[in-house]
């Protein structure tokens, strides 16, 4: 399978919209918070939060081993996979900032030296 560049799957308007979005740092931060907040803070104790260790993805996986013997290696692999998913999402946000409209040189008949 041939790996394609992200720009191979984006139209010119897609690139323009992504560039506009990326220029608004507050919007990028807000969207990142919305998409990642639940994953990063899953199971974190806070004010008015019912404490439940099973809200944490890693603890939930470990608790399954109590009812159905799951090898520690498998639990660890699942936790690693959860982290890989979070990291992939973070990297995708980082990639957004690299997508820019290619500036095309405009040739002019006007002689700027005159």
N, C-alpha and C positions, 0 to 999 in steps of 0.2 A: 504494500500500500504506500502510495506516495504522500508524504506529509505536505500539506499546503500551508501557505502563509495565511495569517488572519486576513490580510488585505485581499486574498484571492476569493474570499467568501463575502466580502463587503462591497456594496455598490458605492458609487461616489457620494450619494446622498447619505448613506449609512456613515461613511467616514466623516462627512461634514457634521452630522448630528452628534457623533461621538466626540469630535473635537470641541464642538460647542458645549456639550455636557462636561467634558474634562476641564474646560477653562473655568467653570464655576466650581471652585474648590469646596465651597460650602455645600453645594448640591451633591457632589461626589461623596463628601463625608457623611451627609445625611442618608444617602442611599446605602452606603457601606454599613452604617449603623443599623439600618432597618434589616438588611439582608443577613448580617453576621451577628447581631446582638443576641438573638435567641440561641445561636450555636455557641458563642463564646461564653455566655453567662448562664447556660443551661445548668440548673441545679445550684446556682450560687445563692447563698443566703443573703437576704436583704430585709429592709423594713417592710412589714406587712406581708411577708412571704412565708407560706407554710413550708416548714422544713421537711424535705423528703429526699433522702439520698438517691432514690431511684430516678429522680429527675435528671441526674447527671448520667450522661451516656455511658461512660466507663464503668460507673458503679452499677448501672443497670445490667450491663453485660456480665459483670462479675456475679451479680445476684442470680442470674440464670443458671450458673454453674452449681448453685446449691440444690436446684430442683432437677437439673438434667446435667450430669457430669460433662462439662466442656473442658477440654484440656487448657491449661494456662496459656500454652502457645497460641491457641485459637483465639482466646480472649485478647491476648496481646496483639495479634494480627488484626483483629477487628478494631481495636483502639487505634492502631497505626493507620488503618484505612480511614477511620473517622478524621484523624488529623490530616491525612493526605487530601481528603475532600475539602476541609477548611482551607488548607494551604493552596489548593488549586483555585478556590474562589478568590482568595487574597491575590494570587498571581494574576487572575483575570482582571481584577480591578487595577492592578499595576500596569497591565498591558493596555488598558483603555487610554492611559496617559501618553502612550507612545504612538497612538494612531492620530495622524495629522494629514490634512489635505496637502497633496504635493503641489508646491508652488511652481507654476509654469512660467518660463521666461517669455515676456511679451516683446516681440521685435517692433521697433518703431521706425517709421520713415523720417521722423524728426531728428535733426542733428542737435544734440544737447550742447555741443561745443560752440555753436554759433550764438 
